[in-house]
Amino acid sequence: MAVRHSAREEMTGGRPLVAADVLGLFAAQALLATCIAAVALVLPVSTAALAIAGLVAAAAAVTALAGKQRRAHR
């Protein structure tokens, strides 16, 4: 019974963290939209969107490679 009560407390305690993660994701999307809008002042909107998407994809690739190398060294 005590384990079930503890697990229930842990599950409800994690909900604010999930909500914070979702809100953080929304904030990141808003920041990316702002970056696209700023670049769109100089370039066409479609080109600006592709440029920002390319930067985000490159950052993701570098992060994935760093994680892969870190995992290989363990």
Buried (B, 14 or more C-beta within 10 A) or exposed (E): EEEEEEEEEEEEEEEEEEEEEEEEEEEEEEEBEEBBEEBBEEEEEEEBBBBBEEEEEEEEEEEEEEEEEEEEEE
